[in-house]
Amino acid sequence: MFTVVNYIILTAIAIACLYPFYFVLIASVSDPDAFMRHGGLLLKPLGDLTFAGYQMVFKNRLVMSGFANTFFILFVGLVFNLILTVLGAYVLSIRELMLRRFLTILVIVTMYFSGGLIPTYLNVKELGMLNSVWSLILPGAIGTSNLIIMRSAFMAVPESLSEAARIDGASHIQILGKIMLPLVKATLAVMVLYYAVSHWNSWFSASIYLRTPSKYPLQLVLRNILVESQMGDMMQDIGAARAPQVQQLLKYALIVVSSLPIICIYPFLQKFFQKGVMLGAVKG
C-alpha cells in the first residue's frame, strides 16, 4: 500500500511539473483564434496546426543574432569557466600549499561580499569591455561555489595517487590532466551544466553593459519582446484585429525556442549530476 501511494503521489507531482511544458508546446502550434476562446486545461492542439509563431521567430533578425551571440558566449565562456575553475580548485586542493587555508578563506569571502553593481560597472568600463560580449564572459569567469565544489572533488581523490606520480617525476600539469580530471569527470560534468545554464539564462548583465541590439544575447532579446512587448517587425504583416491572438502564439513559440536547446543538453549530463554534487559536498 505504501508503494502504491508513493507511485500515485510522485506521478501527480511529475504531471504537475511537466504539464506547463506540454501546455506551452501545444499552445505554440494551436490556432490563435481558437486558443484565445479556450479556457481550462489544454490537452491537444486547438484547430489546425500552425507554425506561424515559429516562422515569425526565425525570420526575426534580433532573435537569430541573439542565438548566435548566446552560443558564442556559451561556448567561449565555458572554456574560460572550466579552465580557470579547474586550475584554481587544483591549486587550493594541494595540501602542502603555503597559506592554502588563508587563500581559501579569501575565495569564500567573495561569496558573501562583493564590490557592488556600480564599482563592477566602472571596472568593466575602465577595462574597455563596455558594449562588448567579453563583458558577459570575463567578469564572471569563476563561480566561487563551483570552485569550492571542484576543490572538494579534487581533495576527495586519494593523496597517495598524486604522491606516487610526483615520485615518478610527474609535474602538476601531468597530475591534473592524467590523474585528477579523469577521476572527477562527474563533478566536471556538473560544472559544465551549472555554467551552461548560467550563461544561457543570463540577461541582466547584458542589459547593463550592452548598448547595441545586435550584440544582445537571446534572453535579453526575449525579455524585450515578452516583458516590454517590443514585437517590432515581427508583427508587421499581421492585421491589427488579429494582433493580440498572434502575439500570444508568438510568445509561446519564443519560450519553446529559447528553452529547447538547454533542455536537450540536460539528459546527457543528468547521470553525472547527483554523483558529482555529492562528491563535491561530502568533503569541505
Summary of the structure (lengths in Angstrom):
residues: 284
radius of gyration: 23.8
end to end distance: 40.6
largest distance: 78.3
contacts: 811
relative contact order: 0.15
helix: 75%
strand: 0%
